[in-house]
Amino acid sequence: MKALTFKRYGKSPEIGFADAPRPAPKLDELLVQVHAAGLNPIDNVIPQGTFKPVLHFQLPATLGSDLAGVVVEVGSRVTRFKPGDAVFASLFDLGNGSLAEFAVVPESAAALKPSYLDFVQAALVPMVALTSWQPFTTFRSTAAAPPRRPRLTGAGGAAADTSRRCGPGRPCCHRWSCPPAGVHGYRLPAASPPRHRSAR
């Protein structure tokens, strides 16, 4: 199969298409034929070696974190998916990438693709949605602590916009801030009136 790989970390990571063996799923994994892959800013930074201490790849490594495609094979312990299912997933921090004809995906990292999204749209969702959801799951209130409201700093990108869209009515999402209009190319989305730029 063809895959977009990098061979080393640093300023010259030798990124290019290469022939790679088709992966075989483990007992709890799916083999997915990739129809679309989503790219995120971190995918451009990984080959530079910035995250080498925390993200472990065996080089040469396949680039990309997000994908959407069709299940072609499942491991014997997989219970939620079957061949033919359309899925989307994030492979971030799993040691393999999505920019390939096929990818292995742990069952726990995949979800059925909603029918109202095509493959390209679905491949754009995982990293953005997971990043947006983290404030809601990280800052849960407990009996010992009152509700907390995280500030979404730099709320000018897709993840912050998604957080704002799923946040209204939630006690933990009432504050965010954006750089002034025009700084670093940020623009406030139309759905976010200017009064929300640093509002509570």
N, C-alpha and C positions, 0 to 999 in steps of 0.2 A: 504494500500500500504506500501511498505518498503521504508525507507528513512534513510540516514546516518545523525545522529543528534549529537549535543552536548548539555549537560544539564546545564552546568554552565561555567562561565568564570574562567580562572586561570590556574595553572599548572596541574590540574587534571580535565579537562572539561568533562570527561565521554563520549568520542566519541564512538558511536556504532550504529549498525542498530536497528531500532525500527519500530513498526507498527504505522502508522500515518493515519488520515482520508484523503481520496482523496479530494483535494481542489476543490472548485467550483469557476468558473470564475465570476468576476464582469462584469458590463456592457461593460467595455472597455478592457477586458482581454481575453486571449486564455487559454484553458486547453491543455497542450502539454504532450503527452506520450514521455518520455525522452528515446532516443535511445543511447545517449552518453553525457557525461559531461566532461568539461575541468576543470582542476585544475590549480590554479595559486599560486604563493608564498603567496599572501595575504590570501588565503583560509586557510593556515596553521596558520597564525597569528591571525585571527579573534577570535578563541576560547580562546586565551590567554588573551583577553580583551584589547589589545593595542588600538583598534579602537572603543571601547565601547562608548566613548563620541559622536562619529559621526555616527556610524552604529548602528541602533536600531533593535534588534531582540527580539522577544518574545520567551523565553526559555520554553521547549527545542526547538532548532532551527535547521533547515536543513542546512547542509553545501553546499558549492559550488556556483560558480557564473555563469559559462558558460554552455550552453546546446545546443543540436541539437535533434530534434525529429519531431513528426507528430502531427498536430493539431487534437484534437478529439472533441472539443466543442468551440464555440465562444460566447461572450456576445452579446447582442442585438445591441450595438453601434459599434461593430467591422465592418469595411468596407473593409480592405485590405486582410483579410485571411478567409479561409473557412475550414471546416473539411476535412482532407486528405492532406492538404498542408504540405510539409516538410519545417521546419523553423530552424533558429538558433537565439540565443539571449543571452544577458547578464542580469543577475538578480542582479548584484552588487548594493548594497545600496538600495535594494527594500524590504528588510525585510524577504525574503524567499530564499530558496536555490535550487540548481539544482540536487543534488545527491539524487534523489528520482525517483520512477517509473512515477510519474506525477508531473507537476509544472504549476502554473499559471504564465502567462507572460503578462504584459501590451502590448497592440498593438504597442505602440510607442517604445518598447524595442526589437521588433522582426523584422526579415527580412527573406525573402524566401531563402532557402538553394540553393546555386548554384548547378546545376546538375552535374558539374564536380568534386564536393567534396562529399565524402561519409560522413556519420554522424559523425564518429570519427574525420575526418579532420575538418569538420565544427564546431564541439564543441571546437576546439583549437583556433578558430579565434577571438571571440568577445572581450575579455579583451585586447589581444595583439593589435588588430586593433584599438580599441577605444583609447588606450594609445598612439599608434603611430600617430593617427589622431589629437590628441589634440594640438600639437605644430602648426599645419597648421591652425587650426580654432581659437586658442587663440591669435596668433600673426599676425592677419591680418593687412595690412596697411590701413590707412585711409587718407583722404585728408589732415589732419593736421599732420600726422606722416609718415615718410618714412618707407619703408619695414624693418622689423626686422628679424634677423636671430637668432633663439634660439640655444643654445649649448645643444646638447644631451649628458649630462654627464653620464658616466657609460654605454656607448653605446656598451655593449657586450652581451646583452640579446636579446630575441626574439622581444620585442617591438621596441628597437632601430634598430635592423636589418630590421624590417618592415618599419620603418621611412626612413631609407636610401634607401630602394627599391622604396618607393613611392615618395621620395623627389627629385631625380635628375631632374633638369630643373626648380624646384620651387625656387624662390628667397629666401624663408625663411629657406631652409634646406641645408646649405653649411658648417656647422661646427659641428663636434662631437668629442668626446674624449673617449678613452678606457683606462682602467688600463693597465700597461705593461703586455705583454704576460705572462701568468702563475699566475698572481696575482689574488687571489680569484677564480681561475679556469676559468677565462675569456679567450677566444680565439677569435681572429678576424675571422669573416666569410670569406670564400674564395672570396666572391663577393666584399669584401672591402680591397683593397690593403693597405699595411702598411702606405703609404703616407697620408692616410685619418685619421690616428689615432688622430691627433690634427691639422688637416689642415683646411684651410678656403676654 
